[in-house]
Every structure is written in structure tokens, then in C-alpha cells.
């Protein structure tokens, strides 16, 4: 007991902080994993025939069959085009994302600057050339003055 009373206030605060971190860290990690698992479960449950998907290994394909075997959901995807088609059966958790065929909405696209007319561009180039010529003349005159001295 005498050693407990001999602790400084900073040491007590440090011990309390470590205790809080040891309790809070697993709770935070559990909630984060729970949210991720819910997103993955929603994605696998929303899969349907005809969806275009990307697997975690980077394979693009189209779902042609979904079946349940035991506790796992197996998906058959068709990859390739024309005479080079192939079929793969994978676990539903191997689907990384579903690819939509819709074009992006205009509000999601970056804003474009209004197009400048050709006349404005020509005027800007002419002004830039005139400034460069002035700078060249100024540098030539300064080198001539230095060489005369």
C-alpha cells in the first residue's frame, strides 16, 4: 500500500490512460469489423443473374448462375468475349464490386471550364510572344552595356 500512495499524479494518469486504451481498442475494432461484415453481406445478398462483377483477384465477369451449397454461396461467372469465353465458379465473398452499366451522373463529373474561342487563344499567344520579345531585347541591351564597360 505504501508504494501505491507513493505514485506521482502523472504516473496515475498514465496508468488510467493505458487501462482505457486496453478496453477501448478492442471495442473500436469490433465495431469497425462489424460494419465491414455487414457491407459484404449486403453485397453478396444483392447479387443476381446478369450482374457484371469484379472479383477480388481482378477478374471481370457476368453472373450466370447462383447456387447455395451448404453454408456457402457459389457463383458462376462468364469471362471473355466471342469464342474466348470461359466460366469460373467462385465463392460469393470473392466478389469485390458490382459494375453498373449506367453512365455517371453529370453532377459527379468534374466541372469543365467554358471553351475559349480561337480568337481569344490567338490574342493570348500574340501577347505572350510580344512579352518574350521585350524580355529578349532588354536582356540584349543589358549585355551590350556590360560588354562596353
Order of alpha helices (4+ residues) and beta strands (2+ residues): alpha-alpha-beta-beta-beta-beta-beta-alpha
